[in-house]
Amino acid sequence: MKNIGFTMVKNEEDIIEQFIRHNLNYLDQIYVFDHGSSDNTAEILNRLVSEGLPVARIFDHGGTFSLGYAQAEIMSALLKFAMQQNGAAVYFPMDADEFIHARGSVEEFKATVAAIPDNTCINISGLDIAFVADSGPEVFANAPKSFSLMRGWQSRRGNGGNYKAAIKIADPHLFDQLAVGQGNHFFLLKGSGIAKDQVAGEAIRYIHVPVRSPQQAFRKFVCGWLSSVQKFGKDTPYANHWKAAFDKICAGSGTEDAQLAYMLNNVYIGELGANQDFEAVDATSIFKYELKYESLRTNGLGVTLRSIENDFHAMFLKLRQ
C-alpha cells in the first residue's frame, strides 16, 4: 500500500523544494495544488518534475479557488483525485511547512505505517522549530536547514498533542464520502468528524517550520488574514493568530524585518525564554537533501504585494461578471 502526500501551496518558493525533497524520502508520491502563486513556486515544481520526481502538479489556472481561504475545499478535492488514481493507500494531507520526521529510519517509518489497521484515522503530533530573539540573518538561510533549535515533544495549543491527521483507507465504498477538515487537523465521513483511533507517537511526527523569513512572515499575516476575512468575515474565530499580528502591523508596530519574523515565531510557538525546554539538534542530520534551485528564490515584499494585487484583481473580475 502506497504512502501518498498532498498539499496546497501559494507563493512558497522559499520552502517548496525542501518540502518535496525531504518528504519524498517517506512518501511514494506528492500531489501539489498551486493556489495561484505569483512567485517562482510553479517553476521550481516544474524543475523538480523534470528530474523525474513523483510529483503531480495541479495548477489553478482558471482561478476557481484564487480568492479566499479555500483550504478545506481544495484539500478535499485533492484527496478525491488522489484516491481515484491510487485507490487503497495511506493519505497524508500536509502544509508546505511540514516535514515528516520519524524517530527511527525511513524503513521503520514505512513498517509502522504498514502495520496500522485499514480504514483508520491517524493522529500525527508536531515538533516546532523556532529561533531566539537575537538571531541574525543567517538563521533564515536555506530554511529549514539553518534552524538549530527544535521544540521538544509536547502538546500543541493545549489539545493533548492533537495536531494533524492522516488516513489509511482501503474500502472503496468510502472514497466518495471522505473530506479533509480545515487546517488538515481531521477527516470527515459524510460530513461528520472521524475519531483518530491510531496515535502514531514518535514513529510519525511533523516538524513544523512556520518561521522562515521576515518576508514570509509578512505574507502569512497579511495575505493569510485577508483571505480568511474574504471567506469567513472579519469577526471569524478562524486564524485569529494571524489577526493579532495583522492588527499590530496596521498599528505601525512590528514592521521591521527582525520584529516581523520574531512575531511570527511567537504566534506559533510562544515567547522563548531560558526556562523553556528546547532540544538542540543537528538539522543537517534530518534535512539531508541538497538544494538546486536557490537562485529562483527571491527576496523582498514584492512577492507579497503582487500576490495581494492579483487576488483583488481576481475579485474585481468576478464582480464584473
Protein Blocks (a to p, Z undefined) as FASTA:
>chain_A
ZZddddddehillmmmmmmmmmmmmpmbdcdddehiabfmlmmmmmmmmnopacdddddf
kommmgcjfklmmmmmmmmmmmmmnmpaddddddfkbccddfbdfklmmmmmmmpcghia
cddddddddddfklcfklmgopaklpcbdcddddehhigopabdcdddfblklmmmgccd
ehilacceehiacddfbcgkjmbccdddfbfbfklmmmmmmmmmmmmmmmnopkbfghkl
mmmmmmmmmnopakafklmmmmmmmmmnopadfkbccddddfklmmmcccfklmmpcgdj
klmmmmmmmmmmmmmmmmmZZ
